[in-house]
Amino acid sequence: MLDTRELGRRPGSQREVTLSVPAPADLGIDVLTVPEGSPVDIDLRLEAVMEGVLVTGTARAGLDGECARCLEEIHDDVEVAFQELYVYAEHQTSHDEDDEVSRLEDDLLDLEPQLRDAVVLKLPFQPLCTEDCPGLCPDCGARLAEDPDHGHDEPIDPRWAGLAALAQDEPDEK
């Protein structure tokens, strides 16, 4: 929760805020997330407007996860921008409840929902360790990036497997 009382309710007044907060739980997606408790650096501009407080900001955090193709560990950074209007209680309408409008509660605003939305929307649906990651061998699970010439013999059709065994038993005639 961020206190906006110092800003006052005078439209046009503004304040710059820089803070570092611990990351909340489950900030990310299944395969790529901001570790819980790790620092999230936030730069904000709070502007008083007629209806409430307009918050514009950026957030930076470290990411941990795994490649969607080869399951290699990924360590990266994310930077997101967000903007949200937090409405004073006296300016809320009955439509606001249906539209999920952000509200100020006793001049306090909660940044977590906007931060969560901004971070999750910025993350790739399938994160990769490299742009051209070849993934894993579908037959044995070997990492193809470590062995680019990896391959297997063509599988034998089970209906012909008996004949293949006969061909291996025949002596070479020359």
C-alpha positions in Angstrom: 0.0 0.0 0.0 1.3 3.4 -1.0 0.2 6.5 0.9 -1.0 9.4 -1.2 -2.0 11.9 1.6 1.3 13.9 1.1 0.2 14.5 -2.5 -3.0 16.2 -1.4 -6.2 16.4 -3.4 -5.2 19.4 -5.5 -5.4 18.6 -9.2 -2.1 19.1 -10.9 0.1 18.4 -7.9 2.5 15.5 -8.4 5.2 13.5 -6.7 8.0 11.2 -7.8 8.6 8.1 -5.8 11.3 5.4 -6.1 11.1 2.3 -4.0 12.2 -1.3 -3.8 9.7 -3.8 -2.6 9.9 -7.6 -2.1 8.1 -9.5 -4.9 4.8 -11.0 -4.0 4.1 -14.8 -4.4 3.2 -16.1 -7.8 4.4 -13.1 -9.8 4.8 -14.6 -13.2 3.7 -17.7 -15.1 4.4 -21.4 -14.5 7.7 -21.6 -16.4 9.0 -18.0 -15.7 8.6 -16.1 -12.5 9.9 -13.3 -10.3 11.2 -15.2 -7.2 9.1 -14.5 -4.2 10.8 -11.9 -1.9 13.3 -10.8 -4.5 13.6 -7.0 -5.0 11.3 -5.2 -7.4 12.6 -1.7 -8.2 9.7 0.7 -8.9 9.8 4.3 -10.2 6.5 6.1 -9.9 4.9 9.5 -10.7 1.8 10.2 -8.7 -0.4 13.0 -10.2 -3.5 14.3 -8.5 -6.5 14.6 -10.9 -10.1 15.5 -10.3 -11.3 11.9 -9.9 -8.3 10.5 -8.0 -4.6 9.8 -8.4 -3.0 8.9 -11.7 -0.1 6.5 -11.2 2.5 6.1 -14.0 5.5 3.9 -13.4 8.1 1.4 -14.4 9.1 -1.7 -12.5 12.3 -3.9 -12.9 12.8 -7.3 -11.5 14.9 -10.5 -12.0 13.3 -13.6 -13.5 14.0 -17.3 -13.0 12.5 -20.1 -15.0 13.2 -22.8 -17.6 13.2 -23.0 -21.4 10.0 -24.3 -22.8 11.9 -26.5 -25.4 15.0 -27.8 -23.6 14.2 -27.2 -19.9 17.5 -25.4 -19.3 17.5 -22.8 -16.5 16.8 -19.2 -17.6 17.8 -16.1 -15.6 16.7 -12.8 -17.1 15.4 -9.4 -16.2 12.0 -7.8 -17.0 11.1 -4.1 -17.2 7.5 -3.1 -17.4 5.6 0.1 -17.7 2.1 0.7 -16.3 -0.4 3.4 -15.7 -3.5 3.3 -13.6 -6.1 5.8 -12.3 -7.1 5.2 -8.7 -10.5 6.8 -8.0 -11.4 8.6 -4.8 -14.4 7.0 -3.0 -16.6 10.0 -3.6 -16.1 9.8 -7.4 -17.0 6.1 -7.7 -20.1 5.2 -9.5 -22.2 2.0 -9.6 -20.6 1.2 -13.0 -17.1 1.2 -11.4 -17.9 -2.0 -9.5 -18.6 -3.8 -12.8 -15.7 -2.3 -14.6 -13.1 -3.2 -12.0 -12.0 0.4 -11.4 -9.0 0.8 -9.1 -9.9 2.6 -5.9 -8.2 4.6 -3.2 -9.0 3.4 0.2 -8.3 6.0 2.9 -5.8 7.7 0.5 -3.9 4.4 0.2 -3.4 2.6 -3.1 -2.5 -1.0 -3.8 0.0 -1.4 -6.6 0.2 -5.2 -6.6 -2.7 -5.9 -9.0 -1.3 -3.5 -11.6 2.2 -4.8 -11.1 1.1 -8.4 -11.5 -0.9 -7.6 -14.7 2.0 -5.7 -16.2 4.6 -8.4 -15.5 2.5 -11.3 -16.5 1.4 -9.6 -19.8 5.1 -8.8 -20.6 6.4 -12.4 -20.2 6.7 -14.7 -23.2 4.1 -17.5 -23.4 6.9 -20.0 -24.1 10.2 -18.6 -22.8 13.4 -19.9 -24.6 17.0 -20.0 -23.5 18.1 -18.8 -26.9 16.0 -17.7 -29.9 16.9 -20.7 -31.9 16.9 -23.4 -29.2 16.5 -26.8 -30.9 15.0 -28.4 -27.8 15.2 -32.1 -26.8 15.4 -35.2 -28.9 11.9 -36.7 -29.0 13.3 -40.2 -28.8 15.8 -40.1 -26.0 15.5 -36.6 -24.4 19.1 -35.5 -25.3 19.7 -31.7 -25.5 20.1 -31.0 -29.2 22.0 -27.8 -28.6 24.8 -29.8 -26.9 24.9 -32.4 -29.7 23.7 -30.9 -33.0 24.6 -34.1 -35.0 22.5 -36.2 -32.7 20.4 -38.8 -34.5 18.9 -42.3 -34.3 18.6 -45.1 -36.9 15.3 -45.3 -38.6 12.8 -47.3 -36.4 12.0 -50.7 -37.8 8.3 -51.3 -38.6 7.3 -54.0 -36.0 5.6 -56.0 -38.7 9.1 -56.5 -40.4 11.1 -56.9 -37.3 11.2 -60.7 -37.7 12.8 -60.4 -41.1 15.4 -57.9 -39.8 16.5 -60.5 -37.3 16.8 -63.1 -40.1 18.9 -60.8 -42.2 21.3 -60.3 -39.3 21.7 -64.0 -38.7 22.7 -64.8 -42.4 26.4 -65.2 -43.0 28.0 -63.1 -45.7 28.4 -65.1 -48.9 31.2 -64.0 -51.1 
